[in-house]
Amino acid sequence: LGVLQIIEFLDNQLDFQFFNFNQDNFKMYLLSSIRREMADRHSVYYATLFALYSLKLHAAFINVVDYIFFNAAFKKHQIASSVQRHRQYVSLASAE
């Protein structure tokens, strides 16, 4: 049901004079409460999206830091060991 259909239903079902309500004020109250409910739903939706997106960014940041520190250290180790092997090879070649 849409908002207008709900209001029409209430118009037909409730006797506003009996409840001592102003019909227009009640409609405005109903509309504002429905809008507030929808806005709350949207805020929960966007908060969930933000949380998931921030977790995704956090995971990407951890991957970048992991790559920079650990892969760079591993590459330095590889370069150092290859330089050391090259020096050993050169010293062995010059000894012959």
Contacts in CASP RR format, 6 or more apart in sequence:
PFRMAT RR
TARGET T0000
AUTHOR 0000-0000-0000
METHOD contacts of the structure
MODEL  1
LGVLQIIEFLDNQLDFQFFNFNQDNFKMYLLSSIRREMADRHSVYYATLF
ALYSLKLHAAFINVVDYIFFNAAFKKHQIASSVQRHRQYVSLASAE
1 9 0 8 1.000
3 30 0 8 1.000
3 31 0 8 1.000
3 34 0 8 1.000
6 30 0 8 1.000
6 34 0 8 1.000
7 27 0 8 1.000
7 30 0 8 1.000
7 31 0 8 1.000
10 26 0 8 1.000
10 30 0 8 1.000
11 23 0 8 1.000
14 21 0 8 1.000
16 22 0 8 1.000
16 23 0 8 1.000
16 26 0 8 1.000
END
